[in-house]
Amino acid sequence: MLRELRLRANLKQQQLADKSGVAVRTIGRYETSARSTPKADTVELLARALDLAPHEFTALSAAAGFPVRQAEPPAGAPLGRFEARLVEAAGQLAAEVASRWRREEEQRKVHNAPLPVGWRTSAELSDHWENVVAATGEAPRPMDLDSRLEQVVDVYRSVPSRRLVVTGGAGSGKTVLALRLVMGLLAIREADGAVPVILGLESWHPGTDLRAWITARLLRDHPGLAAPLPDGTTLAAALVEHDLVLPVLDGFDEIAPGLQVDALARLDDASRMPLVLTSRTEEYRATVAATKPLTGAPCVELERLSTDDLAEYLRRTARKSGQGVPLWQPVLDEMRREPRTPAGEVLAAVLATPLMLVLARTVYSDMPNRDPTELLDAERFPTPESVEAHLMERLVPAAYRRRTEDRRFEPDRARRWLGHLARHLEWLGRHDLAWWELGASMRRLARTAVMALAVGTVFTLLDTGTVALMSGIGRPLDLALAAAVDFAAGTAFAVAHTLLSGRDGRAPAPSGVRIRFGGARTGGRGGLKRRFRIGFTAGFLLAAAAIAARDLFQGVVFQLPPGFTATVLAADVVVFGGSVGLATGATYVLLSLWERPLDFASVRGPADLLRACRRTALAQALVFAPVLAVVVPGTGWAVVQVLQALPPAFGAWHWELEFGLLIGAYAATMGPIGYVLALTAWGRWLVFGRLWLPLTGRLPWAVPAFLDDAYRRGVLRRAGVVYQFRHARLQRHLAEARPEPAQPLAAPSDIDDR
């Protein structure tokens, strides 16, 4: 019916998509797949775009499986509830994106002395102009997109397809251009317009649907978009589906070389999705040579800075020497000399890129007692690569020239810690430095062993302390039994932690939820059975590991018959494993009933998300404790009552109140602790980021303070809820440099409790 109505209106699928705001692939699915079920609000959007009469709207609604309803007024009527909610969510997202990048602009001092970055149109890397203007129906015409950074918004808006590729060399200013484009578009965005969002492409695998990946990134960086919709999807998914998000895809060249052709093909599959793509020129040229340019996208290439450009920039940012001569004048004179000397040629090649120019300013102009004329030493710096390596190496000492009061972040130590973080990211193959992934670069076996040691030690300290108080220090057998059970349980939690990390070892991102008793839930009722199965399985296996260790220990110590030990072990596993599994499954369901998405205002950066995850983990533990305390002994008692009714051949079964209280107390204490440490993002951060890595000297004890300090010094930058190194080349340089031997540090008395 939708196809017939569309053809009657003489509209193509893309034209209907443009009028209705419904994605073109969604329209195609509704017209071809009998299993596709539209949402009521989607039917209303389509009906308005087709200008249906009331009886036609009723018939279309009935065909979509909805009861007969009164038709909404045609175009121009007030927004429906679904549309209004999307518009509101888009507005909140736009405000949050603008706020984050405004702070980043201030941190990077983008406006203090703007670089004169310009670009030219690259005809060989642009798609046919017929494809660029195809959606508008206009006559094809070549477009002159040559311009400069301050005109980036006008250039993008002049492209009919709203698709643009930006190329350039390493450090040529592609990311800064993307940032200026986003801020410019946000400044003129209309209430129902798309929200530009910068997304780093290094984490996208072309085997993953592009829209699904964009949705996942939005949920990570903006947890408030996890609010559920009636159909079970999220606000993030709806915004992407209705093209209310403009993806600015930064770093096509960071995709693995063997996947770049497939990645460009997947971008072509979304041929009508407006987007901006940045890439190094050579990588994009090689991909285009193997396939074709991105459909509907012209390409511009950033130009290198001229000597006059960098001279003006250095003049505006440089201090004056004691004689009143500009600091950089001897260097500029050497670069302008005709013919150029080898040193002048090398410096002209290096400083022609904005990245190296800014690094040179940071190392020399912003640092006292540093003379840039040392760069003219042709023997010391014979090649552009040697100058670039020198600037990279001197950045950290220059950034850390101001020491903190407690002297924790001195240049040498900071250099070693930053080197570890850089190697960690290189191992993961990404640029996003997430606090919940700090242990993910460890080998799987080592990571499991550290988690088992941490959880088992906490269990043992609590358990043996309790046993010592109740039984006295003079009963070492009880203490040994408690330690065996505790480390077995800790190992089980560690194995669950490793399995949760997946095959690639990367820790899952924080859930982005909080525990509250009011508001809309994050999920539908359909997931409750699945959550119960997961909770039951985890609880059963964890309890089975602990009880098996207990029974085997007793069998060996007391030299019990193997058959008897096996029988007792099997019975205990069924009884206690089942009771713990029932308790954890029920608790996992209860948690889902109280989980609510984080709001926009509560998460504005990495530290905010860390605090939110800490509150959520502790709230979940408080829910687990009373349920485990009641359900575990209660289920065990009920099972024993059933076993007592069996014939004597099945053995004599007894249940003592004291034993039940002890089991309940153990489960209520150790279960929540193990869950928090091993199975939550904040717990993983606590074990690796706050304990193991500082203990082994690879990071400072105050990791959050160190990361924030490195951000304020300009070594790191923020991208949503993660940090990144100032540039990918700096990350690689720090990772490749030989690290100094790590020395364990004494824990300070004022450890940050974040």
N, C-alpha and C positions, 0 to 999 in steps of 0.2 A: 504493500500500500504506500509506503514512503517513497519507493521508486516511482510509482505512478504519479503521485502528487508532485514530485520534484520535476518529472518530465513535463507534466502539464504546465508547471510554472516556468518551463524553459530555462532551467538552472542546471548547471553541472554540479557534481558533488563538491568541488572546491568552492564554487560560488555559494552553495547552500551553507557550507562550513563557515565561510566568511560572514554571511549574514546572521547565522544563528549562534556562532561561538562554539559550536560542537565540532570536535576534531573530525577531519575528513575521513580518517580511517575508521572512526566510530560509526559515521554515517554509512560507509561501505559495509561494515560488519552487520549493521541493522538491515541493510538491503539484501544481504546474501546469506546470512546464517540464521537458521530457524532457532538456534539455541541462544542467540543473543537476547538479553532481556534489558530493555531501556529503563532508565529511571524516570519517574513521573516528571521531574523538573526538566529532563532532557526532551521529553515529548512536548512540553510547553514551549521550550526554546525553538524546536523545529516547527511547531504550529505557527508561532509568531512570524518566523522567517518566511514561511510559505503563505502567510496571510489567509489562513483557513477560516471558512465559515463555521459557526457553532456546531452544525451537524457533522461537518468533516472532522473537526477536532474530536468530537465524541467517538466517531468511527475509528480514528487513528488511536485514541486512547484504548478503545476496546481491543484493537488489533495488538496493542502492546501488552495486553493482559491486565489493564486497570479498569476499575468500575466506572460507570458512566459519570462524568463530571461536567460541570458548566465550563464552557470555554473561557479562557482568559482573554482579556482585550488584546487586540493586535499591537503591533509595535508602538511604542510611546507610552504604554501603560507602566505603572509602578513595578519595580523589580519584585519577582517572586522571592520566597524565603531562601531557596537554595542559591539563587543568583546573588541576593543581598549578602548571604554568608560568604560566598566566594569573594565578592568585592571587598567586604570587610577584612577577610583574611589577607587578600592581596595588599590592601592598604597597610595592615600591620607588618607584613613582610617587607614592604617598601620602606617603611619607617625604620625597621630594624637594620636592613641592609645599608641604608643611608647613614644611620648613626655609626655603625661599625666602620664603614669605609671613611667616614669623615674623621674619626679618631685615627685611622691608619694614615690618612693624608697628613694630618698634623704631626704624627710620629715620624713620617718619612720626609717631612718638610718639603712637600711637593710644590707648595706655592711660594716658598721663600725665594727661590731663584729658579724659575721654570727652565727646563732644558729646551732648546730650539729644535725639537724633533720634527722632522717632516717625512713625507713619503711620496712615492710615485706609483701610478697604476702599472701593474704587471699584466700585460696583455696575454703572455704565454701561459700564465697560471690562472687566468680568469675563465669562467664558463662563457659560452656563447651569449651574446647580448639578447638574443631572442629568448633564451631561458631566463635571463635576469628579469625581463619585463613581462614574461608570459602571464603571470597572475593578474596583471592590470589590463591586458588586452591592448596596450599601447603598441605603436610601431617600434620595432627594435632600433636602438640607437646606441652607438658607442658613448661611454660616459668618461669624462675627465675627472678623476677622483684625486688628482694631485693636490695636496694641501699640507697643513701643519697641525700640530697637536691641539691647538685651541679651537680648530674647526672640526674636531672628530665627530661631534654629534650631528652637525649639519651634513657631513659626508655620509654618515651611516643612514640618516633619514632620507637622503636623496636616492638610495638604492631601492628600487621598487620591490624586490624580493625580500628585503630586510635580512639578507644573508650576506656576510662579508668575511673574507679571509685576510688576515694581517700576517705578513711574514717579515722576517728580518734576521740578522745575525745574532749570535749569542750576546746578550747584554745590550741589545739595541733599543730597548724600551717598550717591548710588546706588552708586558704586564702593566706598566704605568699607563700606557695608552688604554688598555682595557679598563683600568681603574677610572681614568678620566671619562671614558665613554659611559660607564655605569653611573657615575655621579651626575654627569650632564643629562642623561636620560631620566634619571630620577627627579631632577629639578623641574623638568617640563612634563612629567608623567600626569596623565589624566586619571580620574578616580577609578575607572574600569580598565586602565591600560595594563600591559604586561610589565612585570617587575624584572629588570635585568639582574642576573646573579652570576658572579664569577665562580667557575668550577674548574679545578685542576684536573686535566685529563689523564694524569699518570695512573690514577686508580681505576680507570675504566677499561674493562676487557670487552672487545667487540662482540664476544659471545653473550654479553648481557644486554638486554633491551635498553636502548638509550633512555627512554622515558622512565623506565623502572630505576635506572641508575641515578637519574636526576632526582627522582622522588626520594631515593635513599639518602642522597647527599643533603637534600633539604631537611629531611627528618633528623639527620645528625647535627647539622648546624643550627637548625631552628626547631627545637623539640615542640614548640607550641603548635606546629602544623600537624602533630600526631592526633589532633582531635578527631574523633570518629564521625563518620556520616552514616545515615540510615542503611546504606547498602553495604556497610562493612569496610569501605575504603577510608582514606584519611583526607584531610584538607590538602595536604601536600600533593597527593595523587590527583585530586580534583583540579588543583591549580595547574598542574602540568598537562593534564588531559584537555583542559579548556584553553590551553595556550596563553595562560596568564603569567607564565614565567618565560623570560627571554634568556636562554642559556648563553653565557659568554664563556666559551670553552677555551681555556688557556693551556697551552703546552701540548699541541698535537705531536710534536717531536719527542715528547717524553713517553709516548706509547712505544712498546717494544717494536723494533724495526720489522720483525716478521709479522706483526699484526697491523701495521699501519694501512696496508691496502684494504684489509677487511674492515678496519675502522672507518675509512673513508666511504666504503660501500654501505656501511650501516648508517652513516650520516646521510647518505643519498636516499636510503629507504625512507627517512623522514624529510622528504624533499620539500615539503611545504612548511616545515617548522622554521620560523625565523631564528637565526643564531649568528654568533660571531665566533670565529675560529682563529686562534693565533698559533704560529708554528715558526720554527727556524726555516729559512728559505730552502736550504739544500734538502732537508728531509721532506718538505712538502713537494718540492720539484721532483724528487725521485719517486714519490708516491703517485703524483700526477702522470709522470712518464709511464708508469706501470698500469695506470687505469685511465682516468680523466679528471678534470677539475671538479670540485664540489659543485653539484647541480645548483644553478641559479645564483652562484656567488662570484662576484668580481673579486680580484685580489689586489691588494696594495702592498708594497714593500718599503719598509722603513729605510731611510737613507743614513749614511754615516755623517757624523758631524764634520763640518769644515773647520779649518784652523781658526777662522774668524769667529765661528760659533763657540768653540771651546775657550777662545781667548776672552770673549765677552762674559762667559759663564765664570771663568776663573777670576776675572777682574772683579765681578760683583760679589764673589764669595771669599776672596783672599784677604788676609790681614796684610799689613804693611811692614816691611823690614825696618830696622832702626834707621837706615839712611833715607827712608822715604821712598825707596824703589819697590814697586810691587814684587811680591814674593816670587811669582811665576815668570817674571819678565825675561830672565836669562833663558829659561826653557822655551818660551814662546819665540824668542829671537832665533834660537837654534832651529826650531821647527819651520820658521819662515825663510831661512837662509836658502839662497839659490846658487848652485845646486845644494840640495840637502846633504848633510853629513849622515853617516850611518846611524848615529845616535838620534838625530832629528827624524830620520825616516822611521826608526823603530817607535819613537814616542808618538809620532803622527798616526801610526797604525793603531797603537794601543788606545790613545785618548780619543779616538774618533767614535768610540762606542760609549753611550751614556753610563753604563755600569762602571767601566774603568775610570771614566772621568770623575764620577761621584766618589769612587774609592780613593782616587788620587787626592781629591779635595779633603776627604776624611783623614787620610794618613798625614797629609802635609799642611793643608790650610787650617784644619781644626786642631792640630797638635803642636804645642810649642816646641821650639828647639829642633824642628825638623826642616831640612832644606831640600826642596825638590831637585836642585841642581845635581844631586847625586845620581839621578836617573840618566844623566848625560854620560856616565861612565860606560863607554862602549865595551870595555873588557868585562865588566861586571854584568852588564845587561846587553848581550849581543843580539838577542832576538826578542820579538814581541812576547813570546811565551815566558821568557825570564822576567820581564817587567811585570806581567800579569801575576805570575807566581809571587813575586816580591810584594805587590800590593795586597794580594790575598793574605799573605802571611803577616803583613804589618797591620791588617785591619783590627785583629783582636787586641794587640797591645795599645793601638790608638784608641779603640773603643773603651778599654779598661784603664785609661790613664787616670781616671778618678776612682780612687779606692773607697770602698765602703768603710764605715766606722769599725765594724768587727773584723775587717780584712779577710772575710771568707772568700771573696771573689777576686783575688789577685790575678794578674794576667796569666801567670804560668799555670795555676790550677784551673782557671777558666778555660784556657786553651786545651788542657787535657780533657776536661769534662765535655766541652763542645766537640772535641774529636770523637769521643765515645758516642755522643748523640748523632753525629754525622755518619759514623760507621753503622750505627743502628738503623738509620733511615736507608742507607745504601743497601743493607742486607734485606730490608723489607721491600726495596724497590719503589720508594715513594718519597714525597717531600713533606707530607703532613706529619708533624711531630705531635702525637696524641699522648696525653698522660696515661691513658689506660693501656697503652701498648708498649710501655717502657721495658717490659720483660720479654716481649715477643721475639726479639732477635736472638735470644738464647736457644740453644739446641733443645729439642723436645724433651729428651731424657733429663737434661740438667734442669729444665724448667719444672718438670714433674718432681724431681728430687728436692728442689728448693721449696716448692709448695708443700710437699709431704713433710719436710723438716719443720717448716713454719707452723703448719696446722697441728702436727703431732706434738711439737714442743709445747704449744699453748695448751693442748688437751692434757698433756702429761703434767704440766705444772699445776693446772687446776685440779686434776684428778688425784695425783699423788699427795698434794697438799691436803685435800679433803680426807683421803685415806689415812694420812699420818695423824690428822686431828682425831679421827674416829677410832682408829685401831692402834695408834702409837707407832713411833719410829722403830720399835723393836720387832715389827713384823715385816721383814723385807720381802717375803713371798707375796704379800698383798700388794706391795708397791710395785714389784716386778710384773705381777699380773695386770695391774692398772696401766703400767707403761706399755705392755704388749698390746692391750686392747686399744689404747689411745693412738699409738703409732699406726696400727692397722686401720683405724678409722681415718686418721690423717692421710694415709696413703690412698685410701678409697676416695676421699675428697680431692686429692691431688690428681688422681686418674680422671675423675669427673671434670676437673678443671681443664685438663689436657684435651679430653674429648670435645669439650665445649669450644675449644679454640679452633677445631677443624683441622683438615689435612695440612693447610699452609702454615699453621701455627699462629696465625694472627688472632689476637684477642677480639672478640665481638665488641662492637661499640656499645656505649651505655644505652639502656632502654629508653631513656628520656621520659620516664614517668615518675609520679610522686604518689604517695599514699594519702588519700583523702576520702571522706565519707559522703561527699556531695558532688554534684556535677555529672557530666556524661562520662561513661566508661570509655576506655581506649579500645575495647574489643567487643565483639558480639557474643551471644550465648553459644554459638556454634563451636567456639574454641574451648569451652569448659571441659568437655570430655577429653580432649587432647591434653589439656593442662593437667588433668587428674592422672592420665596415663604417665605423663612425664614425671610428675611428682612422685607417684607410687613407685615407678621403676627406680628412680634415683634413691628414694628412701629405703626401698627393699635391699638394693645392692650395697648401700653404705652400711646398713644395719647388719647385713649378712657378713660383710668383711670383719666388722668388730666382734660379732658373736662367734664367728669361726676362729678368730685369733684367741678368744677367751677359752673356748672349749678345747682347742688343740694344745694350748699352753697347760691347761689343767690335766689333759690326758698324758702329756709327756712328764710333767712334774710328779704326778701321783701314780704314774705307770699303770694307767687304766687299760683294760683290754681294748684293742683297736675296734672290734665290732661294737662294743658299748659306746666308745667315744664317737664313732660314726653315727650311731643311732641318736645319741643326745644332740650331736651337731645338727643333724638333719631336722630334728624336731624344733630345736631352738631357732634355726634359720627360718623355718616356716612360721613359728609363733611370733618371734620378735621382728623378723624381717617384714612379715605381713602387717604387724601393728604399726611399725615405723612407716612403712610404705603408705598405709591408710592415712596416717596422720599428715605426712608430707604432701600426699596428693590432695587431701582436703584443704590444707593450708594454702597450697598453690592456687587452688580454685578461689579461696577466700581473698587472696591477694589480688587476683584478677578483678574481683568485684569492686575493689577499692582503689585500683590504679587509675590515675588521671594524668593526662598529658601536662607537661610543664608549660607555663605560659611564657609569652615573649619576654616580658619584663624580668623574669627570674634568671634567664640565661643570656648573658651578653658577651661571654668570653670563656676561656678554658677554666679559670678559677671558679666562675659561677657554676659551670657544669659539674666541677669536682665537688663543690659544696652541696649541690642539689643531689648528686648521687650518694654522697655520704648520708644525707638526711633520709633518703629513700631506703638505703641498705639498713640503717639502724631501725627505721620504722618497720621494715619487713621482719627483722629479727624479733622485734617486740610482738609481732603477730604470731610468728612461729612458736615462740617460747610457751605461752599458755596452752596452745593447741596440742603441742607435743607432750606437755606435762600431763594432760588429761587423757588424750586419745591413746598414747602408747601403753601406759599401764592398764587403762580400761579395756583395750582390745586384748592385751595379754591375759587379763583375768577372765574375759569372756571365752577365749579359746581354751583356757585351762578347765573351765567349767564344762565345756563340751567334751574334752578329753577324759574328764573324771567320770562321765556317764558311759564311757566305752567299757567293754569287758576287761577283766584283769590282765588278759594277755597283752594288752596295749601298754601296760605299765601303770605305776602309781604316780599321779600328778598332784602337786600341791602349789598353792599360791599364798604367800605371806604378804601381809599389808606392808611390812617394813621393806621387803624386797620390791614391791610395786612402787612405793614412794621413791626408792633409790633409783629405779629404772626411769621413772618419770623425771626426776631431777636431772639425771645424766642426759637424757634426750633433750630436755628443755634448755640445758646449758650448752652442750657440745653441738647439737644440731644447728642452732642459729649462728654460733661462732664459725663453724665449718662452712656454712652456707655463705656468710658474709665474706670470709677470707678467700675462699676458693671459687665461688660462683657469682660474685658481683664485680662490677668494674672497679668500684672503690676498694674492695678487698684486694684485688690483684694489684692495684696501685700501692696499697699499703705494704704488701709483701715485697714487691720488687722495687718500686720507686722510692719508698720511704725506709726500707730496711736493707734488702740484699745489695742493690747497686751502690748505695752509700757505704755499706759495710765493707765492700770489696774495693772501694776507692774509685769507682768509675763515675760516680756522681756525688755532689755535695749532699749533706744531710738535709738542708733546706732547699729541696728541688723546686718547689713552686716559687720561692723567692728568687732563686737563681734564674729560672726561665723568664720571670717578669723583669728582672734586672737586665738580662741579655736583650730583651725586647726594647726596653727603654734606651739601651745603649746603641741600638740599631743593628745588632748582629742577627737577631731574630725578628720576624714580623708575625702578626696575627692574621689568620684567615678563618674567621668564624670561631669555632671552639677548639681550634688547634693552632700550634705555632708552625712556622716554616723558617728555614734559613733565609737570609736576606736575598740570596740568589742561589740557583741550583749549582752554579760553578763554585761558590763558596762552600757549599755542602760537600761537593766532590773533593775540593782541595783539602779540607779539614779531615775528610775520611781517608784520603790517600797518604797524608803525612804520617810518618812513623810516630806512634804514641810513646810518650815517656812512661817508664814503669810506674804503675799505680801504687800509691801508698795508702793503706787504710787510715782513716781519719778518726780522731776522737769525737764522739758525739757531743755537740754543744748543749749547753743547759737550756737554751731558749729555742728548742725545736718548734718550727711552725706547725701548728696542729691541723693545718688544712690537709 
